């Protein structure tokens, strides 16, 4: 299934392409996606259901519908953090209600990743191991950190990050919508967007099969619509062991990346030694020019 949306709001232009594919190993697709635009801005959602084919499919669809439904009625002036948390809480409660009232759906749940665009700003929220990436200035940055057992092991230095992708327990997630009585999403600070930015929201059916290097190359070389299809094709070519769902969102008509922009990841700020060296050399050059100027001035006296 593929859908395309072109909408404009104020001076920002948004294009999005979404594809959801069952993959090669699954008969049913337990993933869901959705998008909504309004006075509040633009909202994009991708969810990956769990709990058996019937439960997983219903959980992911319920998550998308509930989160989008919440933003369909937000007040004119709202706080992104509060409304995203409220939307996730409502989705969690709805999933649990359905599981309680329907036989055979015990334990169903869903991951969720949301990208909320308000004018030239981005706020993201997530639970689970579905991800959001930002393609900017020919680089691909992972904006979310997986809520998974393996990610916890990496952060505790129990395993190396290079071992995480193929770890036997990589499927175990530590946070999701549905399994617990309450769900608190991880919500980012507000992040500025720049002209030409591309967001990629996706389930692990993509990231388990396609490397970040491959994803970056596909996005860089192709139109949004073609890139979306090629990403799904690449995941299937690598085995297609799970459902594959993604949304690509491009942003235009806003300010360009400012001169001197050096932040590698606008959410997970990383210290970049290369950038430190560049600025260090720049400061050294300024000091040398000043010293040489002073010496020349003294020699002329």
N, C-alpha and C positions, 0 to 999 in steps of 0.2 A: 504494500500500500504506500503510495506517495502522494503528498499534498504540498501545494505551493501557495504562499500568501505574500502579497505585496501591499503594504499599508504605509501611510505617511501621517506623522503627527508633529505639528509645529514645524521645525526645520530639520527634524531627524527622519531619515528614510531607512526602513527596515525591510529586508528580504529574508524569507526563511524557507527552507526545504526540509521536509521530514519524511523518513522512510522507516517502516517497521517490517522486518522479515523474520519468518519462523526459523531460518537457518536450515541446515541439512540433517540434523539429528532429532529435532523435535517435531511432532505432528501438530501441536498447538502452539500458538504464540501467546505467552503470558506477559508480554510487555505492552505498555500503552504510552501514548504521548498526547500532548494537546497544547494549544496556544490561545491567547485571548488578548485583545487590545481594547482600550477604553480611555476615559479621562485619567485613570490611574497610571497609564503607561502601557507597557507590553509585558506579558508574562508567558514564559515557555516552560513546559514541564515534561519530564521523561521519568517513567516508573517501570520497575522490573518486579513482577509478582512472584510470590513463593507460596508453597503450601499445596502442591499438587496442581495438575492442569486446570481443574475447575476453580480451585481456591485462588491460585496465582493470577489467573486471567481476571477474575472478579476483583481481587484486591488492587491490582494495578489500575484497572479502569475506575474503580471507586475512588482511588487516590487522586487521579487526574481530574475527574469530574468534581470532586469535593473542593480541591484546591482552586480550580478555576472558578467554581461557583462562588467561593468566598470572595474572590477579587471582583466578581461581577457586581458586588454590592458594597464595596468599601466606600467610606465617605470621601468627599472631595479632598480634604486635607487629612492625611494619614501618616502613620509611622511605619516604614517598611518592615522593620524588625518585628514590631508587634503584630502586624497583619500576617506576615509569613508564619510566625509561630502559631497564630490563631488558626490559619489555614491547615497547617500540619496537624494541630491538635484535633480539629474537626474531622480530618481524614482518618486519623487514628481511631477516634471514637466511632466513626461510621463503620470502619472495617470490623472492629470488635463487636459492634452491634449485629452486623450481618452474620459473623461467625457464631455468635451466641444463639441467634434465632434460626440458623440453618444447619441441619444435620450434615456431618461430614466435612465441615469447613474449619474445624478447630486448627489453630496454629497458622492460619493464612496471614500473609503480610505482604509488604511491598517496600522496595527502596523508593527514593524520590529525589530528584534534583530539579531545582527551580532557578530560572534566571529572570529577574525582574529588572526591566529597563525603564527608568524614569528620566525623560529628557536625555541628558548626556551622561547619566550615571547608571551603574550596575550594582545590584545587590543579589547575592546568590544564597540559597539555602539548600541543605541536603541531609539525607539520612541514608546510610548504606554504602554500597560500593559502585553505584552508578556515578558518573563523573561529568564535570564541566571543564572544558579546555578553552583557552583563549589563544587565537592565532593573531599575532601582532608583530609587525615589522619583521616578517619572515621567520618568526620563532613561535613555537607552540608551548604554552605554559599550562600545566595542570593546576586548576584553581581550587579543586576540592581534594581533601585527603580521605581515603577510604575508611569507613567505619567497619573494620574487619579485624579478625584475629591476627592475620599475618601483618597488617599495618601496625598493630599494637606491638607485635614482636619486633618489627623493624625499629620502631621508636624506642623500645627498651633495649635495643642493641643485642637482642637474642639471636637474630639472623641478619645477614647483610641484605640491603635493598635489592641487590642483583639476584638474590635467590627467591624473592617474593613472588615473581610472576609464575614460577613453576612449582611453588610449594603445594604440598598435598592438601593443606588446610585452607587454601586461598578462598574457597567458597563460603567459609564461615563468616557471617557478618555479625557485628556486635550491636548495631542500631538499625531499626526499621520502623515502619508504620504497621501497627497491628499486634505484634507479639506481647507488648506490655500495656499496662493501663494508662500510661502517659508517654508522650513522645515529645522531646525537646529537640528541635532542629538545630543544626549548626548554621548560623547565619553570619554572613560576612559583613564587614564594614562597607560603606559606600565606596565604589571604585569608579574613577573617571573613565569614560570611553572615548576613543579617538576615531577619526575618519578611517574607514577601511578595516576596523576590527571585525573579526569573525569568531563567534562562539560555537562550540561543539558540545552539545549535551548528548550523552550516550549511555547505554547499558554495558555491562561487562561482556556481553556477547561480541562487542566490537573490540574492547581493550584487551581481552584475553587472547585474541587472535591476531591483531594488527599492532605493530610497534608504533611508538610515538614518531619515530623517524619516518615510517611509511605514511602515517596519517598526515604529518606535516607536508610531505612531498605531494601527496594527492591534493590537499587543500591549496597549496601554493600554485600548482600547475593548471588547475581546472576551474571552470565556472562552478557556482554553488550547487546547481542541480546535478551537474556531471560528477562533482566531487562526492556528493552524497551517495550516488549509485556506485561509484568506484570503491568507496569505503565498505559498503555492504558486500560488494563482489569480492573484495580482498579478504574479508572475514570468512566468507563462504569458501573461498579458494584455500584458506588455511585450515579448513575443517568444518566450519559452521556448526560447532558443537552446542551452541546455545542460540536463543532468539537474539536478533540484532536490531536494535532501535537507536536512531539518532535524529537529532535536529541540528541543522546548521543555520546560524543566524548572522547576517552581515549588517553592519551599521554604516550609514553614509550621511553626508550633509551636515556633519558637525566639525569641530575644530580638529586640525591635524596634530600629530604627535609633536609636543613642544621640543624646541632645540635643547640639546643636552639631556634628553630623556635617557636614563640608564637603569631604571628599575627592571630587573629581570622578570619578577612575578609580582603583580600589584596586590596580591592577597598574601601569599607566603613570601615575605620579603627575604631575599637571600643576599648574603654578603658576596659580592663579586670582586675577586682579587684583581681581575683584569681592569675593572672600572677604577679601583683604588689606585692601580699603577698609572693609569692614564691621568687621573687628576693629580697624583703625586708628581708626575713629570711636568704637568702644566704649571703647578705651583713652583717647582724647582726652576723652571724656565723664567717665570716672573721674577723670582728672587735673583737669578743670575743677571737678568737684564738690569734690575735695579742696582746691583752691586757694580756692574760694568759702567753704568751711567754715572754712579757716584765717583768711581775711580777716574773716569774721563774728565769729570767736572774738576776734581782736585788737581789733575795734571795740567789743566788749562789755566789754573790760578797762578 
